């Protein structure tokens, strides 16, 4: 089995939901953090990885506790196999 950490895809749907819950829109969320809209979109769509400082910033702004970090940032996407 060929395994690479670069091939892991994460599901950020819970994070997107939290952003909507707390701020209503991604645009309003962007006003509270230091990140451009294209960068945020890339990260939420799995095209760019989150660094630790970004995760910390998101957690602070979104009131996510440290024990919830795996739920928001490290839930793997489930691949559906077509037979």
Number of C-alpha atoms within 10 A of each C-alpha: 3 4 7 7 6 7 8 11 17 17 18 20 15 13 19 15 14 16 20 15 11 14 17 12 13 15 13 13 20 15 12 13 13 11 12 11 14 8 13 18 13 13 14 18 16 15 12 12 16 15 8 9 9 14 16 16 15 19 17 13 15 17 11 18 10 11 7 11 16 10 14 20 18 14 15 13 12 9 7 6 5 4 3
